[in-house]
Structure formats: structure tokens, C-alpha cells
Amino acid sequence: MSLPHFLRNVLVLLCALLPVMGSAQELRRQVTPFSVWLDFRALASPNPPKVSLPIWLESLHSSSTDDAAGQPSETTYRLRFRQVGDLSRELLFRLYFEDTRGRSPVVTGWSAEGDQVFEHGPFGAALGLPASATVVLAMTGVSTVDITVSGDGASVRGAFLSSLRQGATRYPYDFSLPNEVVDGFDNLPSIPPPADDTLLFGRLRATLDTGIVKLTPRGIITQTWEFELAAAPLLAVLGFEILNADPLSPLEVVVNDLPIGPSALRTPDLADPGYDSFIRPLDRGIQFRYSGWLQAQKSIPGSALRAGLNKIELRLPAASGPVAVRSLDLQLKSQ
């Protein structure tokens, strides 16, 4: 047998084995017996999906109150619970909604006797964007939880609930305390920028803006921040949070009229219900946006900055929908 013929036989054998080797790892469905995603829109459809409820969640019902004209003036989603020891003592509760003016949802907990145990909200800042809010529900003595919103309830997309358990955490004495609740989808918690500039091991961290700025394709597509530096750094990192982010169309960063490139988005697990799909006219395929605040950052070469007045711009890509940004801060490395 000639060598080329032998090599051809080996190649054919390898090609035949590849599908077998590739299928050696089985697909295992990740079980979540103590978590549930309640997609209110899907559950209200003519053919609602079947949802396996955790042992502590008994039922979900919705009701509306009409105004004098016969239109829904207020809608309530009522969740009825069972007390199941530690499994239902504390629940992580995340609400997904359209942050529309006049449609701020409120979450209240009630005892079996009809006494109000807690109230969270109203949520939102009237930004006109998909948003989410996360709270920890202390469920001792709570029989029902109501999600109440003005109108027909269409502005509330759904709710995610999960049992919470406690564990020990170690953290350095000299640094901030870790977040009290760990996100199940690996989403980083919001970290407000410091009120004062801080210096640590050759790094200066300064806050550029603590407010919220909305960028829209048909309105403000570029936002500029100006600041002064005593000297150009060796390296800089711009950090901010973004709402309604399109993972495929990150904000672009321009420093002193020099395009630096797209920012980097810290995306959570794709199983997170915060990813909302939609179809944009004239676009091929399905688009996604994230209904919540995500951390983003961009590394900036020191040569792009200078002593004296500097400016940083965030530009909305042409393919992106409206977004909002907040908590801008700048880290400068000097040694």
C-alpha cells in the first residue's frame, strides 16, 4: 500500500470518528427546582407555555380595575405562596418592565389576614426603556405578593424568583464589602462611583458623572464629558453602566476627537430573562437587548489624553436602539 493511500485511509477514519467523539459529552438540562421565570406576556397568550412552579409558589392570577370609560386603570398580578421553611424564607425577586412615565410598578407583600408586610417601589425613572429591578423579599408571614401597575399591565414583561440561602464570604479588610446577594446569572452588581477622587497604588479614580443620560437614534446620539488633567497618564479606563444595551452594537468611545473603538460590555449568562428579543423593520434576523443595567468599560491609551482640557464622547452606533448611561468614572494609571 502506498503512503498517500494509507494517509487517505487515516483521514477517512478520523472523519468518521469525529461525530462520535464530539457526541461523547451528553447534554444535561440544568435543573432549577427552586427558581421560576414567569413570562406574563407568554402566559397571557392563547397557547401559554407550561411552567413548573417551585413548591413555595401556589398560583399566579391577574386582575384589572376599569375606569369610568371601561378602560383598565390598574392591573395587579397576584402571586400566592406557601410557607416551606428555609426554602421560602427569603426570595430573590427581579421584575422586568417598560420604564414608562405613569407606569411605575409597585410590589407589595400581604399576610393571610390581609395586613401589608412590605412594599417595594415604585420602580423606574421614566426613561422610556426596558428595565428591571431586583429586591430581596422577606417572606415570613407573607401569603401573597402583588405586582401593581397602572393601565392594562402590558408594561410589565415578567418576574424571576429564586430561593436564597446564606453562605460565608471572605473579603479583604481594606476594600469594599461584597454585594449582599450573588446574581444567579453572573451579572455584576451596580457599583456607584465614589463621591471623591481616590488614589491607590498609582491609580487615580475620578467620577465624571453620577447622573443618567439617554441616547436616542433620532435625538441625542453623542454625549460629551469634559475634564482637566494635570498630566497625561500612562493608561486610562473609562467605566459606566448602560441600560437597554444591544450586545452586538456597543457604544463607541471618542477621546479628544480620536475614535478609540467600541466599548466592552460585561454580559451575563444568556439564560438571564433580561435578554429580550425583537424584530427591527428591514433588519434580517432577531435582535436582542438587555432589560437592565450592565457594566461597560473601555481602555484608553495614555497618548490619547493630555495635560489640560480633555473630552470623552460616547456615540450611539447606527444599528443600536435607544440606551441610557450612568455612573461614568475614569481610572488613570500614572506609575
Secondary structure, DSSP 8 states (H G I E B T S, - for coil): --HHHHHHHHHHHHHHHHHHHHTSS-------TTEEEEEHHHHTSSS-------TTEEEEEEEEEE-TTSSEEEEEEEEEE---GGGGTEEEEEEEEE--TT---EEEEE-TTS-EEEEE-----S-SSEEEEEEEEE-TT--EEEEEEESSSTTEEEEEEEE---------TTS----SS--TT---------SS-EEETTEEEEEEEEEEEEE-TTS--EEEEEEEESS--SEEEEEEEEEEE-TTS--EEEETTEEEEE-EE----TT-TTEEEE--TT--S-EEEEEEEEEEEEEEEGGG--SEEEEEEEE--TT---EEEEEEEEEEE--
